Amino acid sequence: MTLWRLAVTLWRLAAVTLWRLAAVTLWRLAAVTLWWLAAVVPFRISPGPKGHHTQ
């Protein structure tokens, strides 16, 4: 049982580490996505109707 408990402990530690790494990665991806939406998208949307003067 001692080896089994050691294996379970190591498995849980690895799972928690991978979960934290995935959470940090998703958090960074979300932050970059929000920054991109705030910085890039308004500049791409605004020149459309105003710049070409379709009316």
For each residue, the residues with C-beta under 8 A, 3 or more apart:
1: 4 5
2: 5 6
3: 6 7
4: 1 7 8
5: 1 2 8 9
6: 2 3 9 10
7: 3 4 10 11
8: 4 5 11 12
9: 5 6 12 13
10: 6 7 13 14
11: 7 8 14 15
12: 8 9 15 16
13: 9 10 16 17
14: 10 11 17 18
15: 11 12 18 19
16: 12 13 19 20
17: 13 14 20 21
18: 14 15 21 22
19: 15 16 22 23
20: 16 17 23 24
21: 17 18 24 25
22: 18 19 25 26
23: 19 20 26 27
24: 20 21 27 28
25: 21 22 28 29
26: 22 23 29 30
27: 23 24 30 31
28: 24 25 31 32
29: 25 26 32 33
30: 26 27 33 34
31: 27 28 34 35
32: 28 29 35 36
33: 29 30 36 37
34: 30 31 37 38
35: 31 32 38 39
36: 32 33 39 40 41
37: 33 34 40 41
38: 34 35 41 42
39: 35 36 42 43
40: 36 37 43 44
41: 36 37 38 44 45
42: 38 39 45 46
43: 39 40 46 47
44: 40 41 47
45: 41 42 48
46: 42 43 50
47: 43 44 50 51
48: 45 51 52
49: 52 54
50: 46 47 53
51: 47 48
52: 48 49
53: 50
54: 49
55:
